[in-house]
Amino acid sequence: MPSLKVLAIAEKELKEYVLKPGSISWGVIFPLVFTFAFAVRFGDVDHLAPGLLTISVLFGTTSFVSSSVIFERRLRTFERLLVAPVSYLEIALAKVLVASAFGIFVGLVSLVFLHFFMVYPIWNIPLLVLFLTISAVLFSAFGLYISLVPENPINAMTWLNLIRLPMMFTSGAIVSLLLFPRWFIAVGLLTPMTYAVEGIRFAMLHYYDVVNPVYSFLVLLLLAMVFIYLSTSKLESLY
């Protein structure tokens, strides 16, 4: 369970950054409009639903956490946290926690919308919740680290988009990786989002394309821990 310090920081983050332009435009409007466009265009979206849901979670989490980091680095308000009796790990965990919650909320809104266009019912709801949660944690930690890397915080969103947009097409979120040559599948296996798409696809439709759901979960868990560690280390080096 998160400590009281982590929860207190997370509550502060939620109040301050949930309505920031970056959180709303890239974190809510873009994934929902993207989902709406595909649903209206194709009607039967069962095969697209896992990918669209993953895209919603990806943009919801990373946009929220990047907005908070951009504002805090520009206004130099990180110092307020550093003078408090909290560790860098607790700061990173708090940001990951609140961004994950925000991303899951955006994902659930997309899922409710997609449900009206789906023919088949969701196969395993508890498993879907599990994969949504671990994917949100990974994407939040990933977004936190990428937002801390640029020397100029204004460039954080640019770097995120340079990574997020290609991942939408190399992860099998929109088009199955099985339709591409073997070398492209290899690229997909190097994309963290692929494992989220595969896990969510299995939970929703009871099949996967290239990665067994057990391996998908283990990779997502490992990468989440790696990016939390990298984010903590980056915070220490910056401050």
Secondary structure, 3 states (H helix, E strand, C coil): CCCHHHHHHHHHHHHHHCCCHHHHHHHHHHHHHHHHHHHHHHCCCCCCHHHHHHHHHHHHHHHHHHHHHHHHHHHCCHHHHHCCCCCHHHHHHHHHHHHHHHHHHHHHHHHHHHHCCCCCCCCCHHHHHHHHHHHHHHHHHHHHHHHHCCCCHHHHHHHHHHHHHHHHHHCCCCCCHHHCCHHHHHHHHCCHHHHHHHHHHHHHHCCCCCCCHHHHHHHHHHHHHHHHHHHHHHHHHHC
